[in-house]
Amino acid sequence: MKKRKLSLRLRYRGRDVTPRLSGRLRGYLRENWGAPFITAFMTLLLTAAGYLAAGLEKTANLLAEYAYYSLVIGVVLQLVCYLKYGGEEE
């Protein structure tokens, strides 16, 4: 069975504007599995701060809770990657 690659092409005024991950970013994410979760943690926590400033305490608390779950997942994945790929090799 032949595998097919699904891709989405975005065009604006005749130009291809499809977002692409650079090779360096792909390599970084391949060796740092927790990075997207840690980025999500920071985004969620900043959003929670915004909701708290707007007076929506329940929503802010819920977002902060999800942020900390994301941080825990990210740190565990980073630890797994560290154990798998090893530390700095000199």
N, C-alpha and C positions, 0 to 999 in steps of 0.2 A: 504494500500500500504506500503510495507516494504522499509524503508530507507536503502540505502547502502552507506557505507563510501568509498570514493575514496582515495586511498593511492598510493604513489610512493615509490618503494624500490630501492635503489641504492646499487650495490654490487661491491666491488673491491677486487680482488684476494680471492674470496670466503667469504669475510666478509661484513656484512651489514654496510654500511656507510651512511645510510639515516639520514639527519639532523633532529633532534627532538627538539622541544621546551620543556624545563624543566617545571615542574609544577609551580615553582616560577615565571618564566618568563611569563607563560600563565596567572597567577593570576595578575601579574603586568600590563600586557597589557589589561586585562579585566577591571581593575580599572583606568587605565590611557590611555584613548582612543587617546589622542593627541600625545603620545610618538613617534609613528612611523612617524608622520608628522614633529615633531620637529627634529628627527634624519635625516629625508630627507632634512630638511632645512639646517642643518649643512653640510651634504654631498654635496648638490647642491651649497652652498656658497663656500665651499672649491674648488669644481670643477670650479666654475666661476672664482675664484682667479687664478687658474692654466691657464685657457683660457686667462685671462687678461694678465698674465705674458708672455704668448706665442704670444701676440699681436692680438688676436682675440676678439676685443672689442664688436662687435655686439653679438656674441655668449655668451660672458661673461655677458653682460647686460640682455639678454634673460634668462639665467640661474639664475641670481640674482633675476629677477622678479618672476620666478617660485618659487624660494626659499622663498621669502617673502610671497607669497600666501600660501605656505605650512606652514610657521610659523603662519600666521593668523589662518588658519584652526586648527592647533595644539593647539594654545592658547585657541581658542573658545571651542574646545573639552575638554581641560583640565578644563576649567571653568565649563562646563556642568557636568563633572565627579565630580568635587569638590562639586557642588550643589547637585548632586544625592547621592553621597556616604558620604558626610560630610567631615569635616576636621579631624585633629588628635583627636582621642578619647583616653582620659586618664583614 
